[in-house]
C-alpha cells in the first residue's frame, strides 16, 4: 500500500545529495566570508517503517527546494548538500540520527523529520547543540509543550486542523447536522488532539458520540476496531489516522460491512495523492475528506510552480502531489529566508530572527511564528476527493472552495 523508492536507505546510512546550489555558511560559526565550501543541511526521514510514505515524500520536497535554490543562484554564494539519514520511523533512531548529523557529519543547518512523534525528540537534540529547528510535520502539542525556543513549525498546528469541519456543522440547521459520530483514533500525538477537540465541540451541537476509542497505532489488524464503528451506525466518522494504510483498512472493513457513513473525514491519508488513490481505488476515494493547510490547486504562484516541477520530475498529475511535498519545501523556504536575513547559519541569530515577528512567504502561504514556534498565519482547510479530483471544500466561504459532496457516495463495489 505504500510507495517505495527505487532505492532503499539502510538505517543510519547517509545519502548526500549534491544540489549544486549555493547557500549560507558554516554550522554555528560566523557564516560570512569567502569560503566556498558547501553548506551541509541535515535531516532524518522515515524512508522505511510506518511513516515511509510521508518520509519519502518529504525527501522529494527537500530535493525540489534544493534544486530550485540552485537554479536561482543559491544562497550567499555557496553550494548546499543535503545529508539525509533514515530513521525507520523510530523515535530512538531519530535522536541518534540528529546527534550524528551534528557531531559526525557537521551539518550547518537541520531540517525536521516527519511526524510529531519524531519531531519532539529531534528538536531536543537540535536545542542541545544550539541549532534552529525548522520543521513542517511536528504540529502537535507534544512538540509545542516542550516550549523549546529553537522549534519553528511552518505548517498548521495539529489541534486546529478540524476547525473548519466543526464550523461547517455548526452552520447547518440542527435538523441537517449528523445525528451521531464515531471517533476512532490512533494513539499518536498527531491524530488524537484534533479528533478529541472536534468531538468535544460537536457534542454540544447535538452530535451524539456513538463510538470513541483510541487504538494502538501499530496493530496487525484494524478490522476489529472498524467493525465496531460500523456496528455503531454512526452517521459521521472522524478517523484519527496517521497514514494511508490505516484509512485504507477502515474503508475496506466498512465496505465489507456494507456501512457507508454520510460524512467520512480522516486526519491523514486522503491527502497523500496517488499513494492514497492507488491503495483504495479512485472510485472509493470519492467523497473522502481530510484536513490540511495546502492542496495542489492552492492559489499561490510559487505553489503552482512547485507542483508543475514535481509533475515534470516525478510524473503523475497535479492532484497526485501530496501536502508533504509543500510542507518540506516550505521548511527550505523559511530556512533560506532566515539565512539570507542573518547573513549566515548561526543558530542563535536564526532563532532570534524567526522570533522577531517577521512574516515570511512559502508555498503554503504566509508564515509568522508565535513564542512557541507555531505558525499563526496558517489557515485550516478541509479537502475532499470528488470524481477523481482533490478539491477544497471548507471553509465554505473561502476563495477556491467548492460545494461539499454529501452524503458521501456509496462504495464502488
C-alpha positions as CSV (number, residue, x, y, z in Angstrom):
1,X,0.0,0.0,0.0
2,X,3.0,2.3,0.3
3,X,5.0,3.9,-2.3
4,X,8.6,2.7,-2.4
5,X,11.6,4.4,-3.7
6,X,13.7,2.5,-6.2
7,X,16.5,2.9,-3.7
8,X,16.2,1.8,-0.1
9,X,18.4,3.6,2.5
10,X,19.8,1.3,5.2
11,X,19.2,2.5,8.7
12,X,21.7,5.1,9.7
13,X,23.2,5.4,6.2
14,X,23.8,8.9,4.9
15,X,22.7,9.9,1.5
16,X,24.4,13.1,0.5
17,X,22.5,14.8,-2.3
18,X,24.7,17.4,-4.0
19,X,22.3,20.0,-5.2
20,X,24.8,22.3,-6.8
21,X,23.1,25.2,-5.1
22,X,24.7,28.0,-3.1
23,X,23.7,28.6,0.4
24,X,24.7,30.1,3.7
25,X,27.5,29.5,5.9
26,X,29.2,27.1,8.3
27,X,27.3,25.5,11.1
28,X,27.2,27.6,14.2
29,X,30.1,29.8,13.0
30,X,30.1,33.2,11.6
31,X,28.5,32.3,8.3
32,X,30.1,35.2,6.3
33,X,33.3,35.4,4.5
34,X,35.0,34.0,1.4
35,X,34.9,30.2,1.9
36,X,33.1,28.4,-0.9
37,X,32.9,25.0,0.8
38,X,29.4,23.6,0.6
39,X,27.0,24.0,3.4
40,X,25.5,20.8,4.7
41,X,21.9,20.6,5.7
42,X,20.9,17.5,7.7
43,X,17.6,15.8,8.1
44,X,16.4,12.4,9.4
45,X,13.5,11.0,7.4
46,X,11.3,7.9,7.7
47,X,12.4,6.2,4.4
48,X,11.3,2.9,5.8
49,X,8.9,1.9,8.5
50,X,5.4,3.1,9.4
51,X,5.9,6.6,8.1
52,X,7.7,5.7,4.9
53,X,5.1,7.1,2.5
54,X,5.4,10.5,4.2
55,X,9.1,10.3,4.7
56,X,9.8,9.6,1.1
57,X,7.5,12.5,0.1
58,X,9.4,14.8,2.4
59,X,12.7,13.7,0.8
60,X,11.3,14.8,-2.6
61,X,10.1,18.1,-1.2
62,X,13.5,18.8,0.3
63,X,15.1,17.8,-3.0
64,X,12.8,20.1,-5.1
65,X,13.6,23.0,-2.8
66,X,17.4,22.4,-3.2
67,X,17.1,22.1,-6.9
68,X,15.2,25.4,-7.2
69,X,17.7,27.3,-4.9
70,X,20.4,26.0,-7.2
71,X,18.6,27.2,-10.3
72,X,18.3,30.7,-8.9
73,X,21.9,31.1,-7.9
74,X,21.9,29.7,-4.4
75,X,22.2,31.4,-1.1
76,X,25.0,33.7,-0.2
77,X,27.2,32.3,-2.9
78,X,27.7,28.8,-1.5
79,X,26.6,25.3,-2.5
80,X,24.2,23.1,-0.5
81,X,24.3,19.4,0.1
82,X,21.5,17.6,1.8
83,X,22.6,14.8,4.2
84,X,19.6,12.6,4.8
85,X,19.6,9.6,7.3
86,X,16.9,7.0,7.5
87,X,15.3,6.8,11.0
88,X,13.0,3.8,10.1
89,X,10.1,5.7,11.8
90,X,11.7,5.3,15.2
91,X,11.9,8.0,17.9
92,X,15.0,6.3,19.3
93,X,16.8,6.3,15.9
94,X,15.8,9.9,15.1
95,X,17.6,11.0,18.3
96,X,20.7,9.1,17.2
97,X,20.5,10.5,13.7
98,X,20.4,14.1,14.6
99,X,23.2,13.7,17.0
100,X,25.3,12.1,14.2
101,X,24.3,14.8,11.7
102,X,25.5,17.5,14.1
103,X,28.6,15.8,15.7
104,X,29.8,13.4,12.9
105,X,28.6,15.0,9.6
106,X,29.0,18.5,11.0
107,X,25.9,19.9,9.2
108,X,25.4,23.6,9.3
109,X,21.6,23.5,9.4
110,X,18.9,20.9,10.3
111,X,15.5,20.3,8.7
112,X,12.8,18.5,10.6
113,X,11.7,14.8,10.2
114,X,8.1,13.6,9.6
115,X,5.5,13.4,12.4
116,X,5.0,15.0,15.8
117,X,6.2,11.7,17.3
118,X,9.7,12.1,15.8
119,X,9.9,15.9,15.8
120,X,9.8,16.1,19.6
121,X,13.0,14.1,20.4
122,X,14.7,15.6,17.3
123,X,14.0,19.1,18.4
124,X,15.6,18.4,21.8
125,X,18.8,17.2,20.1
126,X,18.9,20.3,18.0
127,X,18.3,22.5,21.0
128,X,21.1,20.8,22.9
129,X,23.6,21.9,20.2
130,X,22.2,25.4,19.6
131,X,20.6,24.7,16.3
132,X,17.4,26.4,15.0
133,X,15.0,23.6,14.1
134,X,12.6,24.5,11.2
135,X,10.1,21.7,10.5
136,X,6.8,21.1,8.8
137,X,5.3,18.0,10.3
138,X,5.6,18.5,14.1
139,X,2.5,20.5,14.8
140,X,1.2,18.5,17.8
141,X,1.1,19.6,21.5
142,X,3.8,17.1,22.2
143,X,6.2,19.3,20.3
144,X,5.0,22.7,21.5
145,X,4.5,21.5,25.0
146,X,8.3,21.3,25.4
147,X,8.5,25.1,24.9
148,X,11.8,24.9,23.2
149,X,12.9,28.3,21.7
150,X,14.5,26.7,18.7
151,X,11.4,25.0,17.2
152,X,9.6,26.6,14.2
153,X,6.7,24.7,12.5
154,X,5.9,26.2,9.1
155,X,2.6,24.3,8.9
156,X,-0.8,24.4,10.6
157,X,-0.9,23.5,14.4
158,X,-2.4,20.0,14.6
159,X,-5.1,20.8,17.2
160,X,-6.8,23.2,14.8
161,X,-6.9,21.0,11.7
162,X,-10.6,20.1,12.0
163,X,-11.8,23.6,13.0
164,X,-13.4,24.2,9.5
165,X,-15.4,20.9,9.8
166,X,-16.8,21.9,13.2
167,X,-17.6,25.4,12.0
168,X,-19.5,24.0,8.9
169,X,-21.6,21.6,11.0
170,X,-22.4,24.4,13.4
171,X,-23.6,26.5,10.5
172,X,-26.1,23.8,9.4
173,X,-29.7,23.8,10.7
174,X,-30.0,21.4,13.6
175,X,-32.1,19.0,11.5
176,X,-29.3,18.7,8.9
177,X,-26.4,18.0,11.3
178,X,-25.3,14.4,11.6
179,X,-27.2,12.8,14.5
180,X,-24.2,10.7,15.6
181,X,-20.5,10.4,15.1
182,X,-17.8,7.8,15.7
183,X,-14.2,8.9,16.7
184,X,-11.7,6.0,16.3
185,X,-8.2,7.4,16.9
186,X,-4.7,6.0,16.6
187,X,-2.6,6.5,19.7
188,X,-0.5,9.2,18.2
189,X,0.3,12.8,19.2
190,X,-0.8,14.0,15.7
191,X,-4.1,12.0,15.5
192,X,-5.7,12.3,18.9
193,X,-5.6,16.0,19.7
194,X,-7.5,17.2,16.7
195,X,-10.1,14.4,16.9
196,X,-10.7,14.8,20.6
197,X,-11.1,18.5,20.2
198,X,-13.6,18.0,17.4
199,X,-15.6,15.6,19.5
200,X,-15.8,18.0,22.4
201,X,-17.0,20.8,20.2
202,X,-19.5,18.7,18.2
203,X,-21.3,17.1,21.2
204,X,-22.8,20.4,22.4
205,X,-24.2,20.9,18.8
206,X,-26.3,17.8,19.2
207,X,-24.0,15.3,17.5
208,X,-24.2,12.2,19.7
209,X,-21.0,10.2,20.2
210,X,-21.7,6.7,19.1
211,X,-18.2,5.5,19.4
212,X,-14.9,7.0,20.7
213,X,-11.8,4.9,21.3
214,X,-8.0,5.2,21.0
215,X,-6.4,2.2,19.4
216,X,-2.7,1.3,19.2
217,X,-1.0,2.9,16.3
218,X,0.8,-0.2,15.3
219,X,-1.7,-3.1,15.2
220,X,-1.7,-6.0,12.8
221,X,-5.3,-5.7,12.0
222,X,-7.6,-2.6,12.1
223,X,-10.7,-4.6,11.2
224,X,-11.9,-5.2,14.8
225,X,-12.0,-1.5,15.5
226,X,-13.5,-0.7,12.1
227,X,-16.2,-3.3,12.7
228,X,-17.2,-1.8,16.0
229,X,-17.5,1.6,14.3
230,X,-19.7,0.1,11.6
231,X,-21.8,-1.6,14.2
232,X,-22.4,1.8,15.9
233,X,-24.2,3.0,12.8
234,X,-22.7,6.5,13.3
235,X,-23.7,8.9,10.6
236,X,-20.3,10.5,10.6
237,X,-16.8,9.1,11.1
238,X,-13.9,11.2,12.2
239,X,-10.9,8.9,11.9
240,X,-7.7,9.8,13.8
241,X,-5.3,8.3,11.2
242,X,-1.7,8.9,10.6
243,X,-1.2,7.2,7.2
244,X,-2.7,5.7,4.1
245,X,-2.8,2.0,5.3
246,X,-4.9,2.9,8.4
247,X,-7.5,4.7,6.3
248,X,-7.5,2.0,3.6
249,X,-8.1,-0.7,6.3
250,X,-11.0,1.1,7.8
251,X,-12.5,1.8,4.3
252,X,-12.2,-1.8,3.3
253,X,-13.8,-3.0,6.6
254,X,-16.6,-0.6,6.2
255,X,-17.3,-1.7,2.6
256,X,-17.3,-5.4,3.8
257,X,-19.9,-4.5,6.5
258,X,-22.0,-2.5,3.9
259,X,-21.6,0.5,6.1
260,X,-21.3,3.9,4.4
261,X,-21.2,6.9,6.7
262,X,-22.7,10.1,5.3
263,X,-19.6,12.0,6.2
264,X,-16.1,10.4,6.4
265,X,-13.1,12.6,7.3
266,X,-9.7,11.2,8.1
267,X,-6.9,13.2,9.9
268,X,-4.3,11.9,7.4
269,X,-4.2,9.6,4.4
270,X,-6.6,11.1,1.8
271,X,-4.1,14.0,1.4
272,X,-1.4,11.6,0.1
273,X,-2.5,12.0,-3.5
274,X,-1.7,9.0,-5.7
275,X,-0.4,7.0,-2.7
276,X,-4.0,7.1,-1.4
277,X,-6.0,6.6,-4.6
278,X,-3.8,3.7,-5.6
279,X,-4.4,2.0,-2.3
280,X,-8.2,2.5,-2.1
281,X,-9.2,3.0,-5.7
282,X,-10.2,6.2,-7.3
283,X,-13.9,5.3,-7.1
284,X,-13.8,4.6,-3.3
285,X,-11.8,7.8,-2.7
286,X,-14.9,9.7,-3.9
287,X,-16.3,11.8,-1.0
288,X,-13.4,11.2,1.4
289,X,-12.4,14.3,3.3
290,X,-9.2,15.3,5.1
291,X,-7.9,18.5,6.8
292,X,-4.8,20.3,5.8
293,X,-3.4,23.7,5.0
294,X,-2.4,23.1,1.4
295,X,-3.5,21.3,-1.7
296,X,-2.2,21.2,-5.3
297,X,-4.6,23.8,-6.5
298,X,-3.7,26.3,-3.8
299,X,-3.9,29.8,-5.3
300,X,-0.3,30.7,-4.9
301,X,2.1,31.3,-7.8
302,X,5.1,29.7,-6.2
303,X,3.0,26.7,-5.2
304,X,1.8,26.2,-8.8
305,X,5.4,26.4,-10.0
306,X,6.4,23.7,-7.4
307,X,3.5,21.4,-8.4
308,X,4.4,21.7,-12.1
309,X,8.0,21.0,-11.3
310,X,7.1,17.9,-9.3
311,X,4.9,16.5,-12.1
312,X,7.6,17.1,-14.6
313,X,10.2,15.4,-12.5
314,X,8.2,12.5,-11.0
315,X,5.2,12.1,-13.3
316,X,1.6,11.8,-12.4
317,X,-0.9,14.6,-12.2
318,X,-1.2,17.7,-10.0
319,X,-3.9,16.0,-7.9
320,X,-1.4,13.3,-7.0
321,X,1.0,15.8,-5.4
322,X,0.5,15.4,-1.6
323,X,0.8,18.0,1.1
324,X,4.1,16.6,2.5
325,X,5.8,18.0,-0.6
326,X,4.7,21.5,0.2
327,X,5.5,21.2,3.9
328,X,9.0,20.1,3.2
329,X,9.5,22.7,0.5
330,X,8.3,25.4,2.9
331,X,10.9,24.3,5.5
332,X,13.5,25.1,3.0
333,X,12.0,28.4,2.0
334,X,11.8,29.7,5.6
335,X,15.2,28.5,6.5
336,X,16.6,30.2,3.3
337,X,14.9,33.4,4.3
338,X,16.5,33.3,7.8
339,X,19.9,32.5,6.4
340,X,19.7,35.5,4.0
341,X,18.4,37.8,6.6
342,X,21.1,36.9,9.2
343,X,23.9,36.5,6.7
344,X,24.8,33.0,7.9
345,X,23.8,29.9,9.7
346,X,24.4,30.8,13.3
347,X,21.6,29.1,15.3
348,X,21.1,31.9,17.9
349,X,20.8,34.5,15.1
350,X,18.3,32.5,13.1
351,X,16.3,31.8,16.3
352,X,16.1,35.4,17.2
353,X,15.1,36.4,13.6
354,X,12.3,33.9,13.4
355,X,11.0,35.0,16.8
356,X,11.1,38.7,15.7
357,X,7.5,38.7,14.4
358,X,8.6,38.8,10.8
359,X,6.1,37.4,8.2
360,X,7.7,35.2,5.6
361,X,6.2,33.6,2.4
362,X,6.1,29.9,1.5
363,X,4.3,27.7,-1.0
364,X,1.8,27.1,1.8
365,X,1.2,30.8,2.3
366,X,2.3,33.3,5.0
367,X,4.4,32.2,7.9
368,X,4.8,34.0,11.2
369,X,5.8,32.3,14.4
370,X,4.5,32.9,18.0
371,X,6.6,32.3,21.1
372,X,6.1,28.6,20.9
373,X,7.1,28.3,17.2
374,X,3.5,27.8,15.9
375,X,2.7,29.4,12.6
376,X,-0.1,31.8,13.5
377,X,-0.7,32.7,9.8
378,X,-1.5,29.1,8.8
379,X,-5.1,28.7,7.6
380,X,-7.0,25.5,8.1
381,X,-8.9,23.9,5.2
382,X,-10.9,20.7,4.5
383,X,-10.4,18.9,1.2
384,X,-12.4,16.2,-0.5
385,X,-11.9,13.8,-3.3
386,X,-14.6,14.5,-5.9
387,X,-14.8,12.5,-9.1
388,X,-11.0,12.0,-9.4
389,X,-10.1,15.5,-8.2
390,X,-8.8,16.7,-4.9
391,X,-10.6,19.9,-4.1
392,X,-11.0,22.4,-1.3
393,X,-14.5,22.4,0.3
394,X,-14.1,24.3,3.6
395,X,-14.3,27.0,4.8
396,X,-17.3,27.3,2.5
397,X,-16.8,31.0,2.0
398,X,-13.0,30.7,1.3
399,X,-11.6,31.5,-2.1
400,X,-11.4,28.3,-4.1
401,X,-13.8,26.3,-2.1
402,X,-16.4,24.2,-3.9
403,X,-19.6,22.6,-2.6
404,X,-19.1,19.6,-0.4
405,X,-20.2,16.3,-1.9
406,X,-22.6,15.0,0.7
407,X,-23.8,12.4,1.5
408,X,-20.6,10.5,0.7
409,X,-21.2,8.3,-2.4
410,X,-21.6,4.6,-1.8
411,X,-18.6,2.3,-2.1
412,X,-17.7,1.2,-5.6
413,X,-18.4,-2.5,-5.2
